[in-house]
Amino acid sequence: MKRFRFDRARLTVYAAAALVAAVGAFWPTPYSLLLPGTALDLDTVVSVAGHAPPGVHLYMTDVSLLANAAPFTLIDAFFPGVRVVKTGDVIPTSVTPDRFESLMRDAMHDSQSISVYVAERAAGFRMDPVTTQVVVSGIAPSSHADLRAGDVLVGVDGAPLRTVAGLRDALARVRPGAVVRIAYLRDGRRAERPVATISLDGKTKLGVYIGEVQNVPPPPVPVRFAIHNVSGGSGALMFALEIYRTLRPSGAHANERIAGTGTLDSDGNVGEIAGTMQKLVAARRAGATVFLVPLQNYAEIKDQRDVRVIPVGTFDEAVRALAS
């Protein structure tokens, strides 16, 4: 019988290589996966006081995010509707995961408040105006701005600032690297300081992550949301349509399944979202035959054939689309 002799050094190398391979398979990468989420029938989670559901099935769609995916999970990118993205493109590098989740929950709450406001105003109720604040949520590593999360930006170069769009327009008139004077509120106290801008994607930026906090007055008709384990602001358009159709019922599209996505501002403008294809896949799985999408995202899914894709730029356009 042939006798085997074990080479301890070689065995040690093999064991180390196996350990490295095993650890590497589970080690977080700088990439994340965007996966199709769910399509939520809003009849089951939105209640308008004193009114029955609208009779048309409206679906809010969402996206699942697998942050810093391990190498072995990246193979899921070959499945339909799954996309690999750099984690820094979806989660700001200066924001902790817990802080990011908190921001997403805040965005969901804000989207609900705005959707009630837009829907009830469109339904003919008198609404007091919404006030907005531009709030810093994080600082990019390349930023030169001596600002903090929570600072409220109120002015640029002496002009008042009330919206994110206003800041974008002000910076569009400035060359990258130029210094602008930023007025802000910190702990209720106003201050002002010079900030050197940076270039990002060919545009002039402050290098800070910002959001719009909207102070929405109480609605005339109470609305209750019973939504769990979903965050972000992209459900606002469909929330508003559900509320509007509840307050102003119509026999059109009875029992039809209509899904969609889109943020809303207090003027009823529909805003760009992320994960368009993933949300369309979720809508398709729920049996939706129509999908409402922001104009800015239409090009991503315009060639789909099994679902009718309708681009909308405003809430009024979405209402007209349903009416037709």
C-alpha positions in Angstrom: 0.0 0.0 0.0 1.2 3.5 -0.9 1.8 5.8 2.0 0.9 9.4 1.8 3.1 12.0 3.4 1.5 15.3 4.5 3.4 18.5 3.8 2.5 20.7 6.7 3.7 23.9 5.0 1.7 23.2 1.9 -1.4 22.3 3.9 -1.0 25.6 5.8 -1.0 27.5 2.6 -4.1 25.7 1.3 -5.9 26.4 4.5 -5.0 30.1 4.4 -6.1 30.3 0.8 -9.4 28.7 1.6 -9.9 31.0 4.6 -9.2 34.1 2.4 -11.6 32.9 -0.2 -14.4 32.2 2.4 -13.9 35.6 4.0 -13.7 37.4 0.6 -17.0 35.9 -0.4 -18.7 37.6 2.4 -16.6 40.8 2.7 -18.6 44.0 1.9 -17.8 45.6 -1.4 -18.2 49.3 -2.4 -21.2 48.3 -4.5 -24.8 47.9 -3.8 -27.7 46.1 -5.5 -31.0 47.8 -6.5 -33.6 45.1 -6.6 -37.3 45.2 -7.5 -39.3 45.9 -4.3 -43.1 45.6 -3.8 -46.2 47.1 -5.3 -48.5 48.2 -2.5 -52.2 48.4 -3.1 -53.0 51.8 -1.5 -56.6 50.8 -0.8 -55.2 48.7 2.0 -53.0 51.3 3.7 -54.5 54.8 3.0 -57.7 55.8 4.8 -59.6 59.1 4.2 -61.9 60.0 7.0 -65.6 59.7 6.0 -64.9 58.3 2.5 -64.9 54.9 0.9 -61.9 53.7 -1.2 -61.9 55.0 -4.7 -62.7 51.7 -6.6 -59.6 51.8 -8.8 -56.5 49.9 -7.6 -53.6 52.3 -7.3 -50.2 50.9 -6.4 -47.2 52.6 -4.9 -43.9 50.9 -6.0 -40.6 50.7 -4.2 -37.1 49.4 -4.5 -35.1 47.1 -2.3 -31.5 48.1 -1.6 -28.7 45.7 -0.6 -26.0 48.0 0.5 -22.3 47.1 0.3 -23.1 43.7 -1.3 -20.8 40.8 -0.7 -19.0 39.4 -3.8 -21.1 36.3 -4.0 -24.4 38.3 -3.9 -23.3 40.4 -7.0 -24.2 37.4 -9.2 -27.8 38.6 -8.6 -27.1 41.4 -11.1 -27.8 38.9 -13.9 -31.4 38.6 -12.8 -34.0 40.8 -14.5 -34.5 44.2 -12.9 -31.4 44.0 -10.7 -28.8 46.8 -11.0 -25.3 47.2 -9.5 -24.5 50.8 -8.4 -21.7 52.3 -6.4 -22.8 52.6 -2.8 -21.7 56.2 -2.7 -24.2 57.0 -5.5 -27.1 56.1 -3.3 -25.9 56.6 0.2 -23.8 59.7 0.9 -20.4 58.7 2.2 -20.6 61.3 5.0 -23.9 59.8 6.3 -24.0 56.8 8.6 -26.4 53.9 7.7 -28.5 54.8 10.7 -28.6 58.4 9.7 -29.5 57.4 6.1 -32.4 55.3 7.3 -33.6 58.2 9.5 -33.5 60.5 6.5 -35.5 58.0 4.4 -38.1 57.7 7.1 -38.4 61.5 7.3 -38.8 61.6 3.5 -41.6 59.1 3.7 -43.4 61.2 6.3 -42.9 64.4 4.3 -44.2 62.7 1.1 -47.4 61.7 3.0 -47.9 65.3 4.2 -47.4 66.8 0.8 -49.6 64.2 -0.9 -52.5 65.1 1.4 -51.9 68.8 0.8 -51.7 68.5 -3.0 -54.7 66.1 -3.3 -57.1 68.0 -1.0 -56.2 71.3 -2.7 -56.9 69.7 -6.1 -60.2 68.4 -4.8 -61.3 72.0 -4.0 -60.5 72.4 -0.3 -59.0 75.7 0.9 -55.4 75.1 2.0 -53.0 77.5 3.8 -49.6 77.9 2.0 -46.7 75.5 2.7 -43.4 77.0 3.9 -40.1 75.3 3.0 -36.6 75.2 4.4 -33.4 74.0 2.7 -31.6 71.8 5.3 -28.1 70.3 5.1 -28.2 66.5 5.7 -24.5 65.7 5.2 -21.1 66.9 3.9 -19.3 65.4 0.9 -15.6 64.5 1.5 -14.5 66.9 -1.3 -16.5 69.8 0.1 -14.9 73.1 1.4 -18.0 74.1 3.2 -17.7 74.7 6.9 -21.3 73.6 7.5 -23.0 70.9 9.6 -25.9 68.5 9.2 -29.0 70.3 10.4 -27.9 73.8 9.2 -30.8 75.6 7.5 -29.6 77.5 4.4 -31.4 80.8 4.0 -29.4 82.9 1.6 -26.8 82.9 -1.3 -24.8 86.0 -2.0 -27.3 88.2 -0.3 -30.4 86.8 -2.0 -33.0 84.8 0.1 -33.1 81.1 -0.4 -36.2 79.0 0.1 -36.0 75.9 -2.1 -33.4 73.4 -3.4 -34.2 74.5 -6.9 -33.4 78.1 -5.9 -30.0 77.0 -4.7 -29.4 75.1 -7.9 -30.3 78.1 -10.0 -28.0 80.4 -7.9 -25.0 78.1 -8.2 -25.6 77.6 -12.0 -24.6 81.3 -12.4 -21.2 80.7 -10.6 -18.1 79.0 -12.0 -16.8 76.0 -10.1 -14.2 77.0 -7.5 -15.7 80.5 -7.0 -16.6 81.6 -3.5 -20.2 82.3 -2.5 -21.5 83.7 0.7 -23.9 81.3 2.4 -26.4 82.5 5.1 -27.7 79.8 7.4 -29.4 79.1 10.7 -27.7 77.0 13.3 -29.5 76.2 16.5 -31.9 79.1 15.7 -29.1 81.7 15.2 -28.3 83.3 11.9 -24.8 83.3 10.6 -23.0 83.8 7.3 -19.7 82.6 5.9 -17.8 82.3 2.5 -17.9 78.8 0.9 -15.6 77.8 -2.0 -17.7 75.8 -4.5 -16.6 72.6 -6.2 -17.2 71.0 -9.6 -19.3 67.8 -9.6 -20.5 66.2 -12.7 -19.7 69.3 -14.6 -21.9 71.5 -12.3 -21.1 74.0 -9.6 -21.9 72.5 -6.2 -21.4 73.3 -2.5 -20.4 69.8 -1.8 -23.2 69.2 0.7 -26.2 66.9 0.7 -29.4 68.9 1.1 -33.1 68.4 1.4 -36.2 70.4 1.5 -38.2 70.4 4.8 -41.7 71.4 4.1 -43.9 72.7 6.9 -47.4 71.6 5.8 -50.6 73.0 7.4 -53.1 70.4 8.9 -55.5 69.2 6.2 -59.3 69.8 6.3 -60.0 66.1 5.9 -57.8 63.7 8.0 -55.9 61.0 6.2 -54.4 58.0 7.9 -51.4 56.0 6.5 -50.7 52.5 7.7 -47.4 51.8 5.9 -44.5 49.8 7.5 -41.0 48.9 6.3 -41.1 51.3 3.4 -39.2 54.6 3.3 -38.3 57.4 0.9 -40.3 60.1 -0.8 -41.1 58.6 -4.2 -44.6 57.4 -3.2 -46.0 60.9 -3.0 -47.6 60.9 -6.5 -49.5 57.7 -5.9 -50.6 58.7 -2.4 -52.0 61.9 -3.8 -53.9 60.2 -6.6 -55.4 57.7 -4.1 -56.6 60.5 -1.8 -57.9 62.6 -4.7 -59.8 59.8 -6.3 -61.2 59.0 -2.8 -62.5 62.5 -2.4 -63.6 62.9 -6.0 -64.7 59.4 -7.1 -65.0 58.5 -10.8 -66.2 55.3 -12.4 -63.2 55.3 -14.8 -60.7 52.5 -14.6 -62.8 50.6 -12.0 -60.9 47.4 -10.9 -58.0 48.3 -13.2 -54.5 48.1 -11.7 -52.5 51.3 -12.1 -49.0 51.7 -10.6 -46.6 54.5 -10.5 -43.9 56.5 -8.8 -42.8 60.1 -8.3 -42.0 62.7 -5.7 -44.2 65.8 -5.3 -43.6 69.3 -4.2 -46.3 71.6 -2.7 -47.0 73.1 -6.2 -47.8 69.6 -7.5 -44.7 69.2 -9.6 -43.6 65.5 -10.1 -39.9 65.0 -9.3 -37.3 62.5 -10.5 -36.8 59.2 -8.7 -34.3 56.4 -8.5 -34.8 52.7 -9.4 -37.3 53.3 -12.2 -36.8 49.9 -13.9 -36.9 48.1 -10.5 -40.2 49.8 -9.7 -41.6 48.9 -13.1 -40.7 45.2 -12.5 -42.6 45.4 -9.2 -45.6 46.9 -10.9 -45.6 44.2 -13.6 -45.4 41.5 -10.9 -48.5 43.0 -9.3 -50.4 42.8 -12.6 -50.5 46.5 -13.3 -51.3 47.5 -16.9 -50.4 51.2 -16.5 -47.3 52.8 -15.0 -47.1 56.5 -14.2 -43.5 57.8 -14.3 -41.8 61.2 -13.8 -40.9 62.9 -17.1 -37.3 62.9 -16.1 -37.2 59.1 -15.8 -39.4 58.3 -18.9 -36.4 57.6 -21.2 -35.3 54.7 -18.9 -38.4 52.6 -19.6 -40.1 54.2 -22.6 -39.5 51.1 -24.8 -41.5 48.7 -22.5 -44.3 46.9 -24.3 -46.2 44.9 -21.8 -47.1 47.9 -19.5 -48.4 51.2 -20.8 -45.9 53.8 -19.5 -47.3 57.3 -19.1 -44.8 60.2 -18.3 -46.2 63.0 -16.1 -44.7 66.3 -15.0 -47.4 67.5 -12.6 -50.1 66.1 -10.4 -52.8 67.6 -12.7 -51.3 65.7 -15.7 -51.5 62.5 -13.7 -55.2 63.2 -12.8 -55.9 63.9 -16.5 -54.1 60.7 -17.5 -56.4 58.7 -15.2 -59.5 60.4 -16.4 -58.6 59.5 -20.0 
